[in-house]
Amino acid sequence: MTRNLAYWDRIARFVLGMLPVIAALTGTIGVWGWVGVILLTTASVNFCPPPFIGYLPVVTDRRPPWCTRSFK
């Protein structure tokens, strides 16, 4: 699997995935809150199948924006 999520995308998926999971755990929204697990999984493995299948370039810079050190 190649990495196809940008850094900001991983953070957004993690935050947006935690909200429904927490709501499901507290009983606020019920079973549909567990859909957030999909976002948490794609954020943790750094791979999302739909952009990969459609050949959409999502990753533009693999380093976090605050990182100025060269990794070469």
N, C-alpha and C positions, 0 to 999 in steps of 0.2 A: 504494500500500500504506500502510495506516495502521499506526502503531506499536501493538503489543498485548502487549508484554512489560514487566513491571516490572523495576526495576534489579536486585533480588535474584535474579529469575528468569534474567536474562542472565548474571550471575556464576555461578549454579549450573549453567546449561547449558554454559558455557565450561569450568568445572572438570570436570564429569561427562563432557563430550565429549573432553577431553584425555586422561583416564585410559585409555579403550580404544584411542585412536589411538596413544598411546605404547606400550601393550602390544602392539599390532599391529606397530608398527615394530621392536620388540625381538624379535618372534617368539614372544611368550608365549601369545597367544590366537588367533592366526591371522587369517583374513579377516574374521571377525565383528567385529573391533575397529574396522573402518572405518565401522561404523554410527555411531560417535562423530562423524563428519564432519557428520552431519545436525544434531546438537546444536550443533556449532561454527558451522554455517551460519546456523541460526536465531538464535543469539546475536549473530552479527556483523551480520546485516541487521535485527535487532530486530523480527522478525515470525515468528509461528508460525501456519501455516494452520489446524490443527484448532480452536483456540479461536475463530478468526475465523469459520470456517464454522458453528460451533455457537453463535455470539453469546454466548460466555462473557466477562464483563468481567474481564480479568486486570490491567490497569493501573489502579491507584488513585491513585498520585502519580507524576508524571513526573520530579520532581526527586530527586536523591540525598538520603538522609536527613541528610547533614551540610551540605547547602546551605541557607543561610538567606536568601540574596539573592533579591530579587524580580526576576523577568524581564519585568515588564510595562513 
